[in-house]
Amino acid sequence: MAVPKRKQSNSRTGHRRSHDAKRPRQLMSCARCATVVPTHTVCPNCGNYMGRVMVEADES
């Protein structure tokens, strides 16, 4: 079984982990009702996605 010859330095470990930080969700406004919605998601307010109606909205 392969075993490392030397301990990996803290600097090298930090370089490897530099892309592991959490990032905020990307938000966009709905083209139809201007509600702020995460990208690639059906709008919960009007049911619109990429210019098409995916879910019928409740008129209550």
mmCIF file as Biopython writes it, N, C-alpha, C and O atoms, coordinates in Angstrom:
data_model
#
loop_
_atom_site.group_PDB
_atom_site.id
_atom_site.type_symbol
_atom_site.label_atom_id
_atom_site.label_alt_id
_atom_site.label_comp_id
_atom_site.label_asym_id
_atom_site.label_entity_id
_atom_site.label_seq_id
_atom_site.pdbx_PDB_ins_code
_atom_site.Cartn_x
_atom_site.Cartn_y
_atom_site.Cartn_z
_atom_site.occupancy
_atom_site.B_iso_or_equiv
_atom_site.auth_seq_id
_atom_site.auth_asym_id
_atom_site.pdbx_PDB_model_num
ATOM 1   N N  . MET A ? 1  ? 0.839   -1.178 0.000   1.0 0.0 1  A 1 
ATOM 2   C CA . MET A ? 1  ? 0.000   0.000  0.000   1.0 0.0 1  A 1 
ATOM 3   C C  . MET A ? 1  ? 0.886   1.245  0.000   1.0 0.0 1  A 1 
ATOM 4   O O  . MET A ? 1  ? 1.892   1.296  0.708   1.0 0.0 1  A 1 
ATOM 5   N N  . ALA A ? 2  ? 0.517   2.227  -0.781  1.0 0.0 2  A 1 
ATOM 6   C CA . ALA A ? 2  ? 1.314   3.449  -0.890  1.0 0.0 2  A 1 
ATOM 7   C C  . ALA A ? 2  ? 1.147   4.308  0.365   1.0 0.0 2  A 1 
ATOM 8   O O  . ALA A ? 2  ? 0.036   4.530  0.846   1.0 0.0 2  A 1 
ATOM 9   N N  . VAL A ? 3  ? 2.275   4.781  0.877   1.0 0.0 3  A 1 
ATOM 10  C CA . VAL A ? 3  ? 2.282   5.623  2.071   1.0 0.0 3  A 1 
ATOM 11  C C  . VAL A ? 3  ? 3.134   6.851  1.773   1.0 0.0 3  A 1 
ATOM 12  O O  . VAL A ? 3  ? 4.213   6.709  1.197   1.0 0.0 3  A 1 
ATOM 13  N N  . PRO A ? 4  ? 2.685   8.069  2.148   1.0 0.0 4  A 1 
ATOM 14  C CA . PRO A ? 4  ? 3.482   9.260  1.892   1.0 0.0 4  A 1 
ATOM 15  C C  . PRO A ? 4  ? 4.808   9.222  2.655   1.0 0.0 4  A 1 
ATOM 16  O O  . PRO A ? 4  ? 4.864   8.792  3.807   1.0 0.0 4  A 1 
ATOM 17  N N  . LYS A ? 5  ? 5.868   9.679  1.994   1.0 0.0 5  A 1 
ATOM 18  C CA . LYS A ? 5  ? 7.191   9.700  2.629   1.0 0.0 5  A 1 
ATOM 19  C C  . LYS A ? 5  ? 7.309   10.817 3.655   1.0 0.0 5  A 1 
ATOM 20  O O  . LYS A ? 5  ? 7.954   10.649 4.690   1.0 0.0 5  A 1 
ATOM 21  N N  . ARG A ? 6  ? 6.689   11.956 3.370   1.0 0.0 6  A 1 
ATOM 22  C CA . ARG A ? 6  ? 6.810   13.119 4.253   1.0 0.0 6  A 1 
ATOM 23  C C  . ARG A ? 6  ? 5.426   13.679 4.590   1.0 0.0 6  A 1 
ATOM 24  O O  . ARG A ? 6  ? 4.455   13.485 3.859   1.0 0.0 6  A 1 
ATOM 25  N N  . LYS A ? 7  ? 5.375   14.380 5.726   1.0 0.0 7  A 1 
ATOM 26  C CA . LYS A ? 7  ? 4.143   15.057 6.127   1.0 0.0 7  A 1 
ATOM 27  C C  . LYS A ? 7  ? 3.870   16.204 5.164   1.0 0.0 7  A 1 
ATOM 28  O O  . LYS A ? 7  ? 4.783   16.933 4.775   1.0 0.0 7  A 1 
ATOM 29  N N  . GLN A ? 8  ? 2.606   16.357 4.784   1.0 0.0 8  A 1 
ATOM 30  C CA . GLN A ? 8  ? 2.234   17.465 3.903   1.0 0.0 8  A 1 
ATOM 31  C C  . GLN A ? 8  ? 2.197   18.749 4.720   1.0 0.0 8  A 1 
ATOM 32  O O  . GLN A ? 8  ? 1.613   18.775 5.803   1.0 0.0 8  A 1 
ATOM 33  N N  . SER A ? 9  ? 2.806   19.805 4.220   1.0 0.0 9  A 1 
ATOM 34  C CA . SER A ? 9  ? 2.912   21.055 4.979   1.0 0.0 9  A 1 
ATOM 35  C C  . SER A ? 9  ? 1.548   21.739 5.109   1.0 0.0 9  A 1 
ATOM 36  O O  . SER A ? 9  ? 0.620   21.485 4.341   1.0 0.0 9  A 1 
ATOM 37  N N  . ASN A ? 10 ? 1.465   22.618 6.117   1.0 0.0 10 A 1 
ATOM 38  C CA . ASN A ? 10 ? 0.223   23.370 6.327   1.0 0.0 10 A 1 
ATOM 39  C C  . ASN A ? 10 ? -0.089  24.261 5.139   1.0 0.0 10 A 1 
ATOM 40  O O  . ASN A ? 10 ? -1.257  24.445 4.794   1.0 0.0 10 A 1 
ATOM 41  N N  . SER A ? 11 ? 0.930   24.812 4.515   1.0 0.0 11 A 1 
ATOM 42  C CA . SER A ? 11 ? 0.738   25.676 3.350   1.0 0.0 11 A 1 
ATOM 43  C C  . SER A ? 11 ? 0.128   24.890 2.194   1.0 0.0 11 A 1 
ATOM 44  O O  . SER A ? 11 ? -0.791  25.363 1.525   1.0 0.0 11 A 1 
ATOM 45  N N  . ARG A ? 12 ? 0.641   23.700 1.971   1.0 0.0 12 A 1 
ATOM 46  C CA . ARG A ? 12 ? 0.137   22.870 0.876   1.0 0.0 12 A 1 
ATOM 47  C C  . ARG A ? 12 ? -1.310  22.436 1.142   1.0 0.0 12 A 1 
ATOM 48  O O  . ARG A ? 12 ? -2.137  22.397 0.230   1.0 0.0 12 A 1 
ATOM 49  N N  . THR A ? 13 ? -1.594  22.114 2.396   1.0 0.0 13 A 1 
ATOM 50  C CA . THR A ? 13 ? -2.958  21.744 2.776   1.0 0.0 13 A 1 
ATOM 51  C C  . THR A ? 13 ? -3.901  22.922 2.556   1.0 0.0 13 A 1 
ATOM 52  O O  . THR A ? 13 ? -5.010  22.747 2.051   1.0 0.0 13 A 1 
ATOM 53  N N  . GLY A ? 14 ? -3.461  24.124 2.935   1.0 0.0 14 A 1 
ATOM 54  C CA . GLY A ? 14 ? -4.276  25.319 2.742   1.0 0.0 14 A 1 
ATOM 55  C C  . GLY A ? 14 ? -4.534  25.608 1.277   1.0 0.0 14 A 1 
ATOM 56  O O  . GLY A ? 14 ? -5.637  26.015 0.912   1.0 0.0 14 A 1 
ATOM 57  N N  . HIS A ? 15 ? -3.529  25.404 0.428   1.0 0.0 15 A 1 
ATOM 58  C CA . HIS A ? 15 ? -3.703  25.608 -1.014  1.0 0.0 15 A 1 
ATOM 59  C C  . HIS A ? 15 ? -4.748  24.639 -1.566  1.0 0.0 15 A 1 
ATOM 60  O O  . HIS A ? 15 ? -5.555  25.011 -2.418  1.0 0.0 15 A 1 
ATOM 61  N N  . ARG A ? 16 ? -4.731  23.415 -1.088  1.0 0.0 16 A 1 
ATOM 62  C CA . ARG A ? 16 ? -5.694  22.420 -1.564  1.0 0.0 16 A 1 
ATOM 63  C C  . ARG A ? 16 ? -7.107  22.783 -1.130  1.0 0.0 16 A 1 
ATOM 64  O O  . ARG A ? 16 ? -8.064  22.577 -1.876  1.0 0.0 16 A 1 
ATOM 65  N N  . ARG A ? 17 ? -7.237  23.326 0.085   1.0 0.0 17 A 1 
ATOM 66  C CA . ARG A ? 17 ? -8.556  23.629 0.628   1.0 0.0 17 A 1 
ATOM 67  C C  . ARG A ? 17 ? -9.060  25.025 0.256   1.0 0.0 17 A 1 
ATOM 68  O O  . ARG A ? 17 ? -10.109 25.445 0.744   1.0 0.0 17 A 1 
ATOM 69  N N  . SER A ? 18 ? -8.352  25.732 -0.576  1.0 0.0 18 A 1 
ATOM 70  C CA . SER A ? 18 ? -8.723  27.122 -0.879  1.0 0.0 18 A 1 
ATOM 71  C C  . SER A ? 18 ? -10.051 27.228 -1.614  1.0 0.0 18 A 1 
ATOM 72  O O  . SER A ? 18 ? -10.675 28.289 -1.590  1.0 0.0 18 A 1 
ATOM 73  N N  . HIS A ? 19 ? -10.501 26.165 -2.265  1.0 0.0 19 A 1 
ATOM 74  C CA . HIS A ? 19 ? -11.754 26.211 -3.019  1.0 0.0 19 A 1 
ATOM 75  C C  . HIS A ? 19 ? -12.911 25.562 -2.267  1.0 0.0 19 A 1 
ATOM 76  O O  . HIS A ? 19 ? -13.989 25.399 -2.838  1.0 0.0 19 A 1 
ATOM 77  N N  . ASP A ? 20 ? -12.722 25.189 -1.011  1.0 0.0 20 A 1 
ATOM 78  C CA . ASP A ? 20 ? -13.752 24.487 -0.255  1.0 0.0 20 A 1 
ATOM 79  C C  . ASP A ? 20 ? -14.716 25.404 0.479   1.0 0.0 20 A 1 
ATOM 80  O O  . ASP A ? 20 ? -15.670 24.918 1.087   1.0 0.0 20 A 1 
ATOM 81  N N  . ALA A ? 21 ? -14.501 26.717 0.442   1.0 0.0 21 A 1 
ATOM 82  C CA . ALA A ? 21 ? -15.341 27.649 1.193   1.0 0.0 21 A 1 
ATOM 83  C C  . ALA A ? 21 ? -16.752 27.685 0.594   1.0 0.0 21 A 1 
ATOM 84  O O  . ALA A ? 21 ? -16.930 27.519 -0.613  1.0 0.0 21 A 1 
ATOM 85  N N  . LYS A ? 22 ? -17.743 27.902 1.451   1.0 0.0 22 A 1 
ATOM 86  C CA . LYS A ? 22 ? -19.119 28.013 0.980   1.0 0.0 22 A 1 
ATOM 87  C C  . LYS A ? 22 ? -19.308 29.351 0.277   1.0 0.0 22 A 1 
ATOM 88  O O  . LYS A ? 22 ? -18.725 30.360 0.675   1.0 0.0 22 A 1 
ATOM 89  N N  . ARG A ? 23 ? -20.108 29.350 -0.745  1.0 0.0 23 A 1 
ATOM 90  C CA . ARG A ? 23 ? -20.401 30.577 -1.484  1.0 0.0 23 A 1 
ATOM 91  C C  . ARG A ? 23 ? -21.892 30.865 -1.385  1.0 0.0 23 A 1 
ATOM 92  O O  . ARG A ? 23 ? -22.692 29.938 -1.264  1.0 0.0 23 A 1 
ATOM 93  N N  . PRO A ? 24 ? -22.280 32.151 -1.435  1.0 0.0 24 A 1 
ATOM 94  C CA . PRO A ? 24 ? -23.709 32.466 -1.362  1.0 0.0 24 A 1 
ATOM 95  C C  . PRO A ? 24 ? -24.442 31.985 -2.609  1.0 0.0 24 A 1 
ATOM 96  O O  . PRO A ? 24 ? -23.852 31.898 -3.686  1.0 0.0 24 A 1 
ATOM 97  N N  . ARG A ? 25 ? -25.725 31.674 -2.463  1.0 0.0 25 A 1 
ATOM 98  C CA . ARG A ? 25 ? -26.530 31.213 -3.589  1.0 0.0 25 A 1 
ATOM 99  C C  . ARG A ? 25 ? -26.657 32.326 -4.615  1.0 0.0 25 A 1 
ATOM 100 O O  . ARG A ? 25 ? -26.789 33.498 -4.261  1.0 0.0 25 A 1 
ATOM 101 N N  . GLN A ? 26 ? -26.616 31.957 -5.878  1.0 0.0 26 A 1 
ATOM 102 C CA . GLN A ? 26 ? -26.804 32.943 -6.930  1.0 0.0 26 A 1 
ATOM 103 C C  . GLN A ? 26 ? -28.295 33.207 -7.075  1.0 0.0 26 A 1 
ATOM 104 O O  . GLN A ? 26 ? -29.092 32.280 -7.220  1.0 0.0 26 A 1 
ATOM 105 N N  . LEU A ? 27 ? -28.656 34.473 -7.033  1.0 0.0 27 A 1 
ATOM 106 C CA . LEU A ? 27 ? -30.056 34.860 -7.133  1.0 0.0 27 A 1 
ATOM 107 C C  . LEU A ? 27 ? -30.280 35.687 -8.385  1.0 0.0 27 A 1 
ATOM 108 O O  . LEU A ? 27 ? -29.386 36.405 -8.833  1.0 0.0 27 A 1 
ATOM 109 N N  . MET A ? 28 ? -31.472 35.585 -8.944  1.0 0.0 28 A 1 
ATOM 110 C CA . MET A ? 28 ? -31.868 36.410 -10.087 1.0 0.0 28 A 1 
ATOM 111 C C  . MET A ? 28 ? -33.317 36.798 -9.887  1.0 0.0 28 A 1 
ATOM 112 O O  . MET A ? 28 ? -34.035 36.173 -9.106  1.0 0.0 28 A 1 
ATOM 113 N N  . SER A ? 29 ? -33.744 37.830 -10.592 1.0 0.0 29 A 1 
ATOM 114 C CA . SER A ? 29 ? -35.140 38.232 -10.466 1.0 0.0 29 A 1 
ATOM 115 C C  . SER A ? 29 ? -35.949 37.560 -11.566 1.0 0.0 29 A 1 
ATOM 116 O O  . SER A ? 29 ? -35.487 37.417 -12.698 1.0 0.0 29 A 1 
ATOM 117 N N  . CYS A ? 30 ? -37.143 37.158 -11.220 1.0 0.0 30 A 1 
ATOM 118 C CA . CYS A ? 30 ? -38.052 36.509 -12.172 1.0 0.0 30 A 1 
ATOM 119 C C  . CYS A ? 30 ? -38.419 37.524 -13.255 1.0 0.0 30 A 1 
ATOM 120 O O  . CYS A ? 30 ? -38.722 38.677 -12.948 1.0 0.0 30 A 1 
ATOM 121 N N  . ALA A ? 31 ? -38.392 37.103 -14.502 1.0 0.0 31 A 1 
ATOM 122 C CA . ALA A ? 31 ? -38.683 38.006 -15.620 1.0 0.0 31 A 1 
ATOM 123 C C  . ALA A ? 31 ? -40.146 38.411 -15.659 1.0 0.0 31 A 1 
ATOM 124 O O  . ALA A ? 31 ? -40.489 39.456 -16.213 1.0 0.0 31 A 1 
ATOM 125 N N  . ARG A ? 32 ? -41.006 37.595 -15.077 1.0 0.0 32 A 1 
ATOM 126 C CA . ARG A ? 32 ? -42.437 37.876 -15.146 1.0 0.0 32 A 1 
ATOM 127 C C  . ARG A ? 32 ? -42.943 38.703 -13.966 1.0 0.0 32 A 1 
ATOM 128 O O  . ARG A ? 32 ? -43.695 39.660 -14.152 1.0 0.0 32 A 1 
ATOM 129 N N  . CYS A ? 33 ? -42.523 38.326 -12.733 1.0 0.0 33 A 1 
ATOM 130 C CA . CYS A ? 33 ? -43.080 39.008 -11.566 1.0 0.0 33 A 1 
ATOM 131 C C  . CYS A ? 33 ? -42.020 39.725 -10.726 1.0 0.0 33 A 1 
ATOM 132 O O  . CYS A ? 33 ? -42.361 40.343 -9.717  1.0 0.0 33 A 1 
ATOM 133 N N  . ALA A ? 34 ? -40.749 39.657 -11.116 1.0 0.0 34 A 1 
ATOM 134 C CA . ALA A ? 34 ? -39.631 40.349 -10.471 1.0 0.0 34 A 1 
ATOM 135 C C  . ALA A ? 34 ? -39.360 39.883 -9.045  1.0 0.0 34 A 1 
ATOM 136 O O  . ALA A ? 34 ? -38.761 40.619 -8.260  1.0 0.0 34 A 1 
ATOM 137 N N  . THR A ? 35 ? -39.793 38.673 -8.698  1.0 0.0 35 A 1 
ATOM 138 C CA . THR A ? 35 ? -39.460 38.087 -7.396  1.0 0.0 35 A 1 
ATOM 139 C C  . THR A ? 35 ? -38.038 37.552 -7.460  1.0 0.0 35 A 1 
ATOM 140 O O  . THR A ? 35 ? -37.632 37.011 -8.489  1.0 0.0 35 A 1 
ATOM 141 N N  . VAL A ? 36 ? -37.276 37.691 -6.385  1.0 0.0 36 A 1 
ATOM 142 C CA . VAL A ? 36 ? -35.907 37.178 -6.354  1.0 0.0 36 A 1 
ATOM 143 C C  . VAL A ? 36 ? -35.965 35.666 -6.133  1.0 0.0 36 A 1 
ATOM 144 O O  . VAL A ? 36 ? -36.535 35.189 -5.152  1.0 0.0 36 A 1 
ATOM 145 N N  . VAL A ? 37 ? -35.357 34.915 -7.076  1.0 0.0 37 A 1 
ATOM 146 C CA . VAL A ? 37 ? -35.428 33.454 -7.086  1.0 0.0 37 A 1 
ATOM 147 C C  . VAL A ? 37 ? -34.028 32.904 -7.324  1.0 0.0 37 A 1 
ATOM 148 O O  . VAL A ? 37 ? -33.274 33.498 -8.095  1.0 0.0 37 A 1 
ATOM 149 N N  . PRO A ? 38 ? -33.643 31.774 -6.684  1.0 0.0 38 A 1 
ATOM 150 C CA . PRO A ? 38 ? -32.365 31.142 -7.022  1.0 0.0 38 A 1 
ATOM 151 C C  . PRO A ? 38 ? -32.345 30.715 -8.490  1.0 0.0 38 A 1 
ATOM 152 O O  . PRO A ? 38 ? -33.388 30.402 -9.063  1.0 0.0 38 A 1 
ATOM 153 N N  . THR A ? 39 ? -31.164 30.703 -9.091  1.0 0.0 39 A 1 
ATOM 154 C CA . THR A ? 39 ? -31.059 30.337 -10.499 1.0 0.0 39 A 1 
ATOM 155 C C  . THR A ? 39 ? -31.484 28.892 -10.725 1.0 0.0 39 A 1 
ATOM 156 O O  . THR A ? 39 ? -31.371 28.070 -9.816  1.0 0.0 39 A 1 
ATOM 157 N N  . HIS A ? 40 ? -31.966 28.572 -11.905 1.0 0.0 40 A 1 
ATOM 158 C CA . HIS A ? 40 ? -32.406 27.244 -12.324 1.0 0.0 40 A 1 
ATOM 159 C C  . HIS A ? 40 ? -33.503 26.695 -11.427 1.0 0.0 40 A 1 
ATOM 160 O O  . HIS A ? 40 ? -33.530 25.504 -11.116 1.0 0.0 40 A 1 
ATOM 161 N N  . THR A ? 41 ? -34.419 27.586 -11.010 1.0 0.0 41 A 1 
ATOM 162 C CA . THR A ? 41 ? -35.509 27.193 -10.125 1.0 0.0 41 A 1 
ATOM 163 C C  . THR A ? 41 ? -36.813 27.796 -10.637 1.0 0.0 41 A 1 
ATOM 164 O O  . THR A ? 41 ? -36.834 28.929 -11.116 1.0 0.0 41 A 1 
ATOM 165 N N  . VAL A ? 42 ? -37.895 27.036 -10.533 1.0 0.0 42 A 1 
ATOM 166 C CA . VAL A ? 42 ? -39.214 27.551 -10.896 1.0 0.0 42 A 1 
ATOM 167 C C  . VAL A ? 42 ? -39.605 28.620 -9.877  1.0 0.0 42 A 1 
ATOM 168 O O  . VAL A ? 42 ? -39.422 28.434 -8.674  1.0 0.0 42 A 1 
ATOM 169 N N  . CYS A ? 43 ? -40.135 29.720 -10.355 1.0 0.0 43 A 1 
ATOM 170 C CA . CYS A ? 43 ? -40.544 30.820 -9.474  1.0 0.0 43 A 1 
ATOM 171 C C  . CYS A ? 43 ? -41.707 30.359 -8.597  1.0 0.0 43 A 1 
ATOM 172 O O  . CYS A ? 43 ? -42.732 29.918 -9.117  1.0 0.0 43 A 1 
ATOM 173 N N  . PRO A ? 44 ? -41.562 30.456 -7.270  1.0 0.0 44 A 1 
ATOM 174 C CA . PRO A ? 44 ? -42.663 30.017 -6.395  1.0 0.0 44 A 1 
ATOM 175 C C  . PRO A ? 44 ? -43.867 30.958 -6.426  1.0 0.0 44 A 1 
ATOM 176 O O  . PRO A ? 44 ? -44.965 30.572 -6.024  1.0 0.0 44 A 1 
ATOM 177 N N  . ASN A ? 45 ? -43.669 32.184 -6.897  1.0 0.0 45 A 1 
ATOM 178 C CA . ASN A ? 45 ? -44.748 33.171 -6.909  1.0 0.0 45 A 1 
ATOM 179 C C  . ASN A ? 45 ? -45.673 32.985 -8.115  1.0 0.0 45 A 1 
ATOM 180 O O  . ASN A ? 45 ? -46.895 32.955 -7.972  1.0 0.0 45 A 1 
ATOM 181 N N  . CYS A ? 46 ? -45.068 32.858 -9.320  1.0 0.0 46 A 1 
ATOM 182 C CA . CYS A ? 46 ? -45.908 32.781 -10.527 1.0 0.0 46 A 1 
ATOM 183 C C  . CYS A ? 46 ? -45.779 31.455 -11.272 1.0 0.0 46 A 1 
ATOM 184 O O  . CYS A ? 46 ? -46.542 31.213 -12.208 1.0 0.0 46 A 1 
ATOM 185 N N  . GLY A ? 47 ? -44.833 30.580 -10.886 1.0 0.0 47 A 1 
ATOM 186 C CA . GLY A ? 47 ? -44.697 29.272 -11.536 1.0 0.0 47 A 1 
ATOM 187 C C  . GLY A ? 47 ? -44.006 29.326 -12.874 1.0 0.0 47 A 1 
ATOM 188 O O  . GLY A ? 47 ? -44.106 28.376 -13.651 1.0 0.0 47 A 1 
ATOM 189 N N  . ASN A ? 48 ? -43.302 30.414 -13.172 1.0 0.0 48 A 1 
ATOM 190 C CA . ASN A ? 48 ? -42.640 30.608 -14.459 1.0 0.0 48 A 1 
ATOM 191 C C  . ASN A ? 48 ? -41.197 30.115 -14.401 1.0 0.0 48 A 1 
ATOM 192 O O  . ASN A ? 48 ? -40.526 30.270 -13.380 1.0 0.0 48 A 1 
ATOM 193 N N  . TYR A ? 49 ? -40.717 29.517 -15.501 1.0 0.0 49 A 1 
ATOM 194 C CA . TYR A ? 49 ? -39.318 29.100 -15.599 1.0 0.0 49 A 1 
ATOM 195 C C  . TYR A ? 49 ? -38.872 29.228 -17.045 1.0 0.0 49 A 1 
ATOM 196 O O  . TYR A ? 49 ? -39.424 28.576 -17.931 1.0 0.0 49 A 1 
ATOM 197 N N  . MET A ? 50 ? -37.874 30.068 -17.281 1.0 0.0 50 A 1 
ATOM 198 C CA . MET A ? 50 ? -37.309 30.299 -18.617 1.0 0.0 50 A 1 
ATOM 199 C C  . MET A ? 50 ? -38.383 30.658 -19.648 1.0 0.0 50 A 1 
ATOM 200 O O  . MET A ? 50 ? -38.379 30.154 -20.771 1.0 0.0 50 A 1 
ATOM 201 N N  . GLY A ? 51 ? -39.301 31.538 -19.243 1.0 0.0 51 A 1 
ATOM 202 C CA . GLY A ? 51 ? -40.304 32.040 -20.168 1.0 0.0 51 A 1 
ATOM 203 C C  . GLY A ? 51 ? -41.510 31.138 -20.363 1.0 0.0 51 A 1 
ATOM 204 O O  . GLY A ? 51 ? -42.403 31.463 -21.146 1.0 0.0 51 A 1 
ATOM 205 N N  . ARG A ? 52 ? -41.552 30.006 -19.665 1.0 0.0 52 A 1 
ATOM 206 C CA . ARG A ? 52 ? -42.693 29.078 -19.792 1.0 0.0 52 A 1 
ATOM 207 C C  . ARG A ? 52 ? -43.345 28.886 -18.438 1.0 0.0 52 A 1 
ATOM 208 O O  . ARG A ? 52 ? -42.692 28.993 -17.400 1.0 0.0 52 A 1 
ATOM 209 N N  . VAL A ? 53 ? -44.642 28.600 -18.455 1.0 0.0 53 A 1 
ATOM 210 C CA . VAL A ? 53 ? -45.362 28.327 -17.214 1.0 0.0 53 A 1 
ATOM 211 C C  . VAL A ? 53 ? -45.203 26.849 -16.908 1.0 0.0 53 A 1 
ATOM 212 O O  . VAL A ? 53 ? -45.673 26.001 -17.666 1.0 0.0 53 A 1 
ATOM 213 N N  . MET A ? 54 ? -44.535 26.535 -15.788 1.0 0.0 54 A 1 
ATOM 214 C CA . MET A ? 54 ? -44.298 25.146 -15.398 1.0 0.0 54 A 1 
ATOM 215 C C  . MET A ? 54 ? -45.350 24.664 -14.389 1.0 0.0 54 A 1 
ATOM 216 O O  . MET A ? 54 ? -45.799 23.518 -14.428 1.0 0.0 54 A 1 
ATOM 217 N N  . VAL A ? 55 ? -45.724 25.574 -13.488 1.0 0.0 55 A 1 
ATOM 218 C CA . VAL A ? 55 ? -46.693 25.226 -12.446 1.0 0.0 55 A 1 
ATOM 219 C C  . VAL A ? 55 ? -47.770 26.301 -12.467 1.0 0.0 55 A 1 
ATOM 220 O O  . VAL A ? 55 ? -47.471 27.494 -12.525 1.0 0.0 55 A 1 
ATOM 221 N N  . GLU A ? 56 ? -49.012 25.870 -12.420 1.0 0.0 56 A 1 
ATOM 222 C CA . GLU A ? 56 ? -50.100 26.832 -12.367 1.0 0.0 56 A 1 
ATOM 223 C C  . GLU A ? 56 ? -50.122 27.490 -10.997 1.0 0.0 56 A 1 
ATOM 224 O O  . GLU A ? 56 ? -50.148 26.797 -9.980  1.0 0.0 56 A 1 
ATOM 225 N N  . ALA A ? 57 ? -50.111 28.818 -10.954 1.0 0.0 57 A 1 
ATOM 226 C CA . ALA A ? 57 ? -50.109 29.547 -9.685  1.0 0.0 57 A 1 
ATOM 227 C C  . ALA A ? 57 ? -51.520 29.598 -9.111  1.0 0.0 57 A 1 
ATOM 228 O O  . ALA A ? 57 ? -52.506 29.707 -9.840  1.0 0.0 57 A 1 
ATOM 229 N N  . ASP A ? 58 ? -51.588 29.518 -7.792  1.0 0.0 58 A 1 
ATOM 230 C CA . ASP A ? 58 ? -52.893 29.624 -7.117  1.0 0.0 58 A 1 
ATOM 231 C C  . ASP A ? 58 ? -53.302 31.082 -7.058  1.0 0.0 58 A 1 
ATOM 232 O O  . ASP A ? 58 ? -52.513 31.933 -6.647  1.0 0.0 58 A 1 
ATOM 233 N N  . GLU A ? 59 ? -54.524 31.377 -7.463  1.0 0.0 59 A 1 
ATOM 234 C CA . GLU A ? 59 ? -55.036 32.755 -7.429  1.0 0.0 59 A 1 
ATOM 235 C C  . GLU A ? 59 ? -55.866 32.917 -6.160  1.0 0.0 59 A 1 
ATOM 236 O O  . GLU A ? 59 ? -57.085 33.070 -6.238  1.0 0.0 59 A 1 
ATOM 237 N N  . SER A ? 60 ? -55.220 32.884 -4.985  1.0 0.0 60 A 1 
ATOM 238 C CA . SER A ? 60 ? -55.979 33.014 -3.741  1.0 0.0 60 A 1 
ATOM 239 C C  . SER A ? 60 ? -55.628 34.267 -3.005  1.0 0.0 60 A 1 
ATOM 240 O O  . SER A ? 60 ? -56.178 34.529 -1.935  1.0 0.0 60 A 1 
#
